Amino acid sequence: MKLIRPAMAPWNDPDTFWPDLAAATSQLDPPFGVLSLPALAANAFSLLDRAAGTPIRVASKSVRVRGVLEAVLALPGYAGVLAYTLPEALWLAETMDDIVVGYPTTHRAALRELAVDERLASQVTLMVDSVEHLDFIDSVIPPSRRTPLRVCIELDCSWEGGVFGHVGVWRSPVYTPVAAQRLARAIVKREGFTLVGMMGYEAQVAGVTNRPPGKAARGAVIRYIQRSSIAELADRRSQAVGLVREVADLEFVNGGGTGSIESTVADASVTEVAAGSGLFGPHLFDHYTAFTPAPAASFALSVVRKPRPGLATLMGGGWIASGPPGLDRAPSVAWPKHLRTFPREGAGEVQTPLRGRGARGLALGDRVWLRHTKAGELSEHLNYFSVVDRGKIVDTLPTYRGEGPVFL
């Protein structure tokens, strides 16, 4: 599969885009997933435009389709993978290189496999945020029995916002520049480790919608928090990187995510940005001020009941995204128009009843198109995606699940 910047944006005309996907997949039985090739390509090039020359490391967690990862990495401007588990990284290393594991690992078997294979050890970088992580690795396989392991320090990029308290996600304990340098010194003194990078994920900017529909006041508060966090982090991360570079010659400093590309690449201390969700364009990213991705990934469910003339019940649909429970974690109905779920039932494991004007025209066997809140989590419900371009299926790409592995 090759990604080429599209000349047109058919998704801007829903009345044509969704019926065309339906026609191309008319012989498939729901549930099934679809990737619109021009929409996927548009998103890939949009991320490059937003990065403005800063290399993008692809966040595999937000894709979980090896064929898509390979197609994106073939584009100039993308370089390397940010994996989410060490077993996944070892599996991807069969066909890819330069893989950073975005989260610390305690997977003993995977650590042993990595530590005794020079090729893998040269391709995969582990994440650490404490001396205890080093101790754990040594307890699994001591330095005398392994090749040196590449490691990356994670800097906590949350914001301590006074009246707002802690804003962001609870990740690394390394918050101050001095703490980062202290850990760097501990790493370089340890046998069996090589410090090669730093990473920081500003979740409160990259993963929080800042233009929520119908909530103007909330949006204004979120944008204030994000502006304040960006300013604070630019100074703190720059100091931390400078102090760590006094200790080790870093190969990379990774930061950000799909929702924060502009502010992350504006930080001169960052050498690469991470992104993945923006490739699939889930509905979580419909309401950002700086960008609007194309709906590249979607899934179709079948109408199996008509409880009343103005209702239609889908088979399945409860593909709920991780995060704080709420309506924004549920799939959104993309097509047909004028359909909505019931607040007391919502999207369920075995059925999803829908109401609205659009339900009257639906009959048994008709398809309803939905979009997941997040990107890669959709892949856990599907064995493969059908790739559609110009009114026909042009490829079929297995997900991780379709290829057999289950990593998390």
Summary of the structure (lengths in Angstrom):
residues: 408
radius of gyration: 22.3
end to end distance: 26.7
largest distance: 72.2
contacts: 1405
relative contact order: 0.16
helix: 39%
strand: 23%
